[in-house]
Amino acid sequence: MGFKRLDAEDFVVSADAVQSTAWSTGTPTLTEFYTSPTQLAGSSGDYYVSVFQTGSTLPGATVQFDIAYGNIKGSGSSYYDSNYKNLSPSSTTYGQYRTMILEDENSTFTFGDGTNSITTEDFWVISPDRARYKESIFPGTFNLTLKVGTDEINLTDNSNDINIQTFLGTTRVYQIVSGSNGSAYNSTGFEPDSGSYGLLLPDIGTIILNPDALNAAIGLTPTRTLNTPNGTNQTTLFNAINSGGGFTMNSQETITSDYVFCRARNSEFNYSSNPSFISGSTGQVLYQSFINNPQVYMTTIGMYNDANECIAVAKLSKPLEKDFTKESLIRVKLDF
């Protein structure tokens, strides 16, 4: 075993953006959607509906995304207390997303930009499971088909149609438009007089849908009466997604790698500390040829800190021959 201190130029840091399919099916598009009666009957069912890629009681069933409904007036869900008619799961949901996204508890959500924009009292929200979108949703891969009766619409984000990135608070945001693969079908992809169809916030894995625009396009509208049974509006959107039969989304994450270049020059690491290399009684090299012309095989690289503690080990795919006539440069990659 030999030791050599690494120099600053032996380290290189690299960051690579990696894309992958979001769904646990391993396919880009989710085409089957299932809910869980147990989840709907539980306390969480008052706030959101969890959607699975297969029957929730079957092996391998995992949550793909959740559907919730928010209303600033508390309409569209049941009262917490009949004495406080504006407080319900829908008002709680609205307040939570307003605080998280707008970062201002007095603001309201606006869909669209410029003169073709609208502020609504409510929204639907689709939240992919954290394990699905990893670090962020990859813009341009979001495609969602909604269908009500015979009316159908294909939604995507407008990431390919804009030149300047916009933000809500500190979060990137894209308008959801009628189109595919990040491009609108027409000039803006907005619904006339109703703004965009929603907002895509890739960094927090959140999709906000505009009920007014969806109602104008395909007749998809929430129930906005007070004291509506909980889960009514979540089920309305689920049925439209299920009828559409297509939800595409890719995830993106940045993988940071440390590359360490370990150099063994011709005069280094030519002798072994293996007991078979030397005499146990005299400590001398057993074979004379190993004195002037040693041949050893490198198999492992250990990395130590200044306290002489081994903190990482790299194994070579096969033993690497080393003698005074050879030099080796081994690149070790550390991912984290």
C-alpha positions as CSV (number, residue, x, y, z in Angstrom):
1,M,0.0,0.0,0.0
2,G,1.3,3.4,-0.9
3,F,0.0,7.0,-0.1
4,K,0.1,10.1,-2.2
5,R,-1.4,13.5,-1.4
6,L,-3.9,14.8,-4.0
7,D,-3.4,18.3,-5.4
8,A,-6.0,20.9,-6.1
9,E,-5.8,20.3,-9.8
10,D,-6.7,16.7,-9.3
11,F,-10.3,17.6,-8.5
12,V,-13.0,18.6,-11.0
13,V,-16.6,19.3,-10.2
14,S,-19.3,18.6,-12.9
15,A,-23.1,19.1,-12.8
16,D,-25.3,17.4,-15.4
17,A,-29.1,17.7,-15.8
18,V,-30.7,14.3,-16.1
19,Q,-34.2,13.7,-17.5
20,S,-36.4,10.7,-16.9
21,T,-40.0,9.6,-17.1
22,A,-41.9,10.8,-14.1
23,W,-44.4,7.9,-13.7
24,S,-43.6,4.7,-11.8
25,T,-44.8,2.7,-14.9
26,G,-41.5,3.7,-16.6
27,T,-43.5,5.1,-19.6
28,P,-43.7,8.7,-20.6
29,T,-47.5,8.8,-20.7
30,L,-49.8,7.7,-17.9
31,T,-53.0,6.2,-19.5
32,E,-54.8,4.5,-16.6
33,F,-55.9,6.3,-13.5
34,Y,-57.3,4.8,-10.3
35,T,-58.4,6.2,-6.9
36,S,-58.5,4.6,-3.5
37,P,-61.8,4.2,-1.6
38,T,-59.9,4.1,1.6
39,Q,-58.1,7.3,1.0
40,L,-61.3,9.0,-0.2
41,A,-63.1,7.9,3.0
42,G,-60.3,9.1,5.3
43,S,-59.7,12.6,6.6
44,S,-57.3,13.4,3.7
45,G,-60.2,12.8,1.2
46,D,-61.8,16.0,2.3
47,Y,-58.8,17.9,0.8
48,Y,-57.5,15.9,-2.1
49,V,-57.8,12.7,-4.2
50,S,-54.8,10.5,-4.7
51,V,-54.4,9.0,-8.1
52,F,-52.7,5.6,-8.7
53,Q,-51.3,3.9,-11.8
54,T,-53.2,0.7,-10.9
55,G,-55.8,-0.4,-8.4
56,S,-54.8,0.8,-5.0
57,T,-55.1,-2.7,-3.5
58,L,-52.9,-4.3,-6.1
59,P,-49.1,-4.9,-5.6
60,G,-47.0,-2.1,-6.8
61,A,-49.7,0.5,-6.6
62,T,-48.2,3.9,-5.8
63,V,-49.5,7.5,-5.8
64,Q,-48.7,9.3,-9.0
65,F,-50.3,12.6,-8.3
66,D,-53.0,14.3,-6.1
67,I,-55.9,16.5,-7.2
68,A,-57.2,19.3,-4.9
69,Y,-59.6,22.2,-5.3
70,G,-59.2,25.6,-3.8
71,N,-61.8,28.4,-3.5
72,I,-61.1,31.8,-1.8
73,K,-64.7,32.0,-0.5
74,G,-64.8,28.5,0.9
75,S,-67.3,27.3,-1.7
76,G,-67.2,23.9,-3.3
77,S,-66.7,21.9,0.0
78,S,-68.3,21.4,3.4
79,Y,-68.1,23.9,6.2
80,Y,-65.9,23.1,9.1
81,D,-68.5,24.8,11.3
82,S,-71.9,26.1,10.1
83,N,-71.2,29.3,12.0
84,Y,-68.2,30.1,9.8
85,K,-69.4,29.6,6.2
86,N,-66.3,30.8,4.5
87,L,-64.0,28.3,6.2
88,S,-63.8,24.9,4.6
89,P,-61.3,22.5,3.0
90,S,-61.4,24.5,-0.2
91,S,-60.6,27.8,1.5
92,T,-57.7,26.1,3.4
93,T,-56.4,24.7,0.1
94,Y,-56.6,28.1,-1.5
95,G,-54.8,29.7,1.3
96,Q,-52.0,27.1,1.4
97,Y,-51.2,27.5,-2.3
98,R,-51.5,31.3,-2.2
99,T,-48.9,31.5,0.6
100,M,-46.6,29.0,-1.0
101,I,-46.7,30.3,-4.6
102,L,-47.7,34.0,-4.4
103,E,-45.9,34.5,-1.1
104,D,-48.6,37.0,-0.1
105,E,-51.7,36.0,1.8
106,N,-53.7,39.0,0.3
107,S,-53.1,38.2,-3.4
108,T,-55.2,36.2,-5.8
109,F,-54.3,34.0,-8.8
110,T,-54.2,35.5,-12.2
111,F,-54.2,33.3,-15.4
112,G,-52.7,34.7,-18.6
113,D,-50.6,37.8,-19.2
114,G,-51.1,41.3,-20.6
115,T,-54.6,42.3,-21.6
116,N,-55.7,38.6,-22.0
117,S,-55.7,37.7,-18.3
118,I,-58.2,36.9,-15.7
119,T,-58.4,36.6,-11.9
120,T,-60.5,33.8,-10.5
121,E,-61.9,32.9,-7.1
122,D,-60.9,29.3,-7.4
123,F,-58.6,26.7,-9.1
124,W,-57.9,23.0,-9.4
125,V,-54.4,21.9,-8.5
126,I,-52.5,18.8,-9.6
127,S,-49.6,17.9,-7.4
128,P,-47.3,15.1,-8.7
129,D,-45.9,12.9,-5.9
130,R,-42.5,14.1,-4.8
131,A,-40.8,10.9,-5.9
132,R,-42.3,11.4,-9.4
133,Y,-40.9,14.8,-10.3
134,K,-37.6,14.6,-8.3
135,E,-36.0,18.0,-8.5
136,S,-38.4,19.7,-11.0
137,I,-40.8,19.0,-13.8
138,F,-39.0,19.3,-17.2
139,P,-40.7,22.2,-19.1
140,G,-42.0,21.2,-22.5
141,T,-42.8,17.6,-21.5
142,F,-46.1,18.4,-19.7
143,N,-49.0,17.2,-21.8
144,L,-52.5,16.6,-20.3
145,T,-55.7,15.6,-22.1
146,L,-59.0,16.5,-20.5
147,K,-62.3,15.3,-21.9
148,V,-65.9,16.0,-20.9
149,G,-68.5,14.1,-23.0
150,T,-67.3,14.6,-26.6
151,D,-65.4,17.8,-25.9
152,E,-61.6,17.4,-25.5
153,I,-58.6,19.6,-25.0
154,N,-54.9,19.0,-25.0
155,L,-52.9,21.2,-22.5
156,T,-49.2,21.9,-22.3
157,D,-46.9,24.7,-21.0
158,N,-45.7,27.6,-23.1
159,S,-42.0,27.1,-22.4
160,N,-41.1,27.0,-26.1
161,D,-43.1,30.2,-26.9
162,I,-41.6,32.6,-24.5
163,N,-38.2,34.4,-24.6
164,I,-38.2,35.8,-21.0
165,Q,-38.6,33.6,-18.0
166,T,-41.3,34.8,-15.6
167,F,-41.7,34.2,-11.9
168,L,-44.4,34.1,-9.2
169,G,-42.7,35.2,-6.1
170,T,-39.4,33.3,-6.3
171,T,-40.7,30.4,-8.4
172,R,-40.5,29.9,-12.1
173,V,-43.9,29.8,-13.8
174,Y,-45.2,29.0,-17.3
175,Q,-48.7,29.5,-18.6
176,I,-50.7,26.4,-19.5
177,V,-52.1,26.6,-23.0
178,S,-53.9,24.6,-25.6
179,G,-51.1,22.8,-27.5
180,S,-48.5,20.1,-27.1
181,N,-44.9,19.7,-26.1
182,G,-44.4,23.2,-24.9
183,S,-45.9,25.0,-27.8
184,A,-49.4,26.6,-28.3
185,Y,-51.6,25.6,-31.2
186,N,-52.4,29.2,-32.0
187,S,-50.9,32.6,-31.2
188,T,-51.2,32.4,-27.4
189,G,-53.1,29.2,-26.7
190,F,-55.3,31.1,-24.3
191,E,-59.1,30.8,-24.0
192,P,-60.6,34.1,-25.3
193,D,-61.8,36.3,-22.4
194,S,-60.7,33.6,-19.9
195,G,-56.9,33.8,-19.9
196,S,-54.7,30.8,-19.9
197,Y,-55.7,27.4,-18.9
198,G,-53.5,27.4,-15.8
199,L,-50.0,27.7,-14.4
200,L,-47.1,25.2,-14.4
201,L,-44.6,25.7,-11.6
202,P,-41.9,23.2,-12.4
203,D,-39.6,23.8,-9.4
204,I,-42.3,23.0,-6.8
205,G,-44.0,20.3,-8.9
206,T,-47.4,22.1,-9.0
207,I,-50.0,22.5,-11.8
208,I,-52.7,25.0,-11.2
209,L,-55.8,24.9,-13.6
210,N,-58.1,27.7,-14.4
211,P,-61.8,26.5,-14.1
212,D,-63.2,29.5,-16.1
213,A,-61.0,28.7,-19.2
214,L,-61.8,25.0,-19.0
215,N,-65.5,25.6,-18.7
216,A,-65.4,27.8,-21.7
217,A,-63.4,25.3,-23.7
218,I,-65.0,21.9,-22.8
219,G,-67.6,22.6,-20.2
220,L,-65.5,21.4,-17.3
221,T,-66.6,23.5,-14.3
222,P,-66.5,23.0,-10.6
223,T,-69.5,23.2,-8.2
224,R,-69.2,26.6,-6.5
225,T,-72.2,26.4,-4.1
226,L,-71.6,26.6,-0.4
227,N,-71.5,23.4,1.7
228,T,-70.9,21.1,-1.2
229,P,-69.9,17.6,-0.2
230,N,-66.1,17.3,0.1
231,G,-64.4,15.6,-2.8
232,T,-67.0,16.7,-5.4
233,N,-64.8,19.0,-7.4
234,Q,-61.7,16.8,-7.1
235,T,-63.7,13.9,-8.6
236,T,-64.9,16.2,-11.4
237,L,-61.4,16.9,-12.5
238,F,-60.4,13.2,-12.0
239,N,-63.2,12.1,-14.3
240,A,-62.0,14.5,-17.0
241,I,-58.4,13.2,-16.7
242,N,-59.6,9.6,-16.7
243,S,-61.7,10.2,-19.9
244,G,-58.8,12.0,-21.6
245,G,-56.6,9.0,-21.0
246,G,-53.2,10.8,-21.4
247,F,-50.9,12.5,-18.9
248,T,-47.3,13.0,-20.0
249,M,-44.6,14.5,-17.8
250,N,-40.9,14.1,-17.4
251,S,-38.8,14.8,-14.3
252,Q,-35.4,16.6,-14.2
253,E,-32.7,16.6,-11.6
254,T,-29.1,17.9,-11.5
255,I,-26.5,15.3,-10.6
256,T,-23.4,16.8,-9.2
257,S,-20.2,14.7,-9.6
258,D,-16.7,15.1,-8.2
259,Y,-14.0,13.7,-10.5
260,V,-10.8,12.8,-8.8
261,F,-7.8,12.1,-11.0
262,C,-5.4,9.7,-9.3
263,R,-2.0,9.5,-10.9
264,A,0.6,6.8,-10.5
265,R,3.8,7.9,-12.1
266,N,6.4,5.5,-13.3
267,S,8.5,5.6,-10.1
268,E,5.4,5.3,-7.7
269,F,3.4,2.3,-6.4
270,N,5.7,-0.3,-7.8
271,Y,6.0,-2.4,-4.7
272,S,3.4,-4.3,-2.8
273,S,2.9,-4.7,0.9
274,N,1.4,-8.1,0.4
275,P,3.1,-10.6,2.8
276,S,3.9,-12.9,-0.2
277,F,6.1,-10.1,-1.6
278,I,8.7,-10.1,1.2
279,S,10.3,-12.6,3.6
280,G,8.4,-12.8,6.9
281,S,11.7,-13.5,8.8
282,T,14.1,-11.1,7.2
283,G,11.8,-8.5,5.6
284,Q,13.7,-8.7,2.3
285,V,12.2,-9.0,-1.1
286,L,11.8,-12.7,-1.9
287,Y,12.7,-12.6,-5.5
288,Q,15.7,-10.6,-6.8
289,S,13.8,-9.7,-10.1
290,F,11.3,-7.8,-8.0
291,I,14.0,-5.4,-6.7
292,N,15.0,-3.8,-10.0
293,N,12.1,-4.9,-12.1
294,P,9.0,-5.3,-9.8
295,Q,5.6,-6.0,-11.3
296,V,2.5,-5.4,-9.2
297,Y,-1.2,-5.2,-9.9
298,M,-3.4,-2.3,-8.7
299,T,-6.9,-3.3,-7.7
300,T,-8.2,-0.6,-5.3
301,I,-7.9,3.1,-4.7
302,G,-8.6,4.3,-1.2
303,M,-9.2,8.0,-0.3
304,Y,-8.1,9.2,3.1
305,N,-8.6,12.4,5.0
306,D,-5.9,14.2,7.0
307,A,-6.7,12.0,10.0
308,N,-5.8,9.0,8.0
309,E,-9.4,7.8,7.9
310,C,-10.6,6.0,4.8
311,I,-13.6,7.9,3.5
312,A,-14.1,6.4,0.0
313,V,-13.0,3.3,-1.9
314,A,-12.9,2.8,-5.6
315,K,-12.6,-0.7,-7.1
316,L,-11.0,-1.2,-10.6
317,S,-12.9,-3.3,-13.0
318,K,-9.8,-5.5,-13.4
319,P,-6.3,-5.5,-11.9
320,L,-4.0,-3.0,-13.6
321,E,-0.4,-4.0,-14.1
322,K,2.2,-1.5,-12.8
323,D,6.0,-1.3,-13.1
324,F,8.8,1.2,-13.6
325,T,8.0,1.5,-17.3
326,K,4.3,2.3,-16.9
327,E,2.3,5.3,-15.6
328,S,-1.4,5.2,-14.8
329,L,-4.1,7.8,-14.6
330,I,-7.3,6.7,-13.0
331,R,-10.5,8.9,-12.9
332,V,-12.7,8.3,-9.9
333,K,-16.3,9.6,-10.1
334,L,-18.1,10.5,-6.9
335,D,-21.9,11.2,-7.4
336,F,-24.0,12.9,-4.7
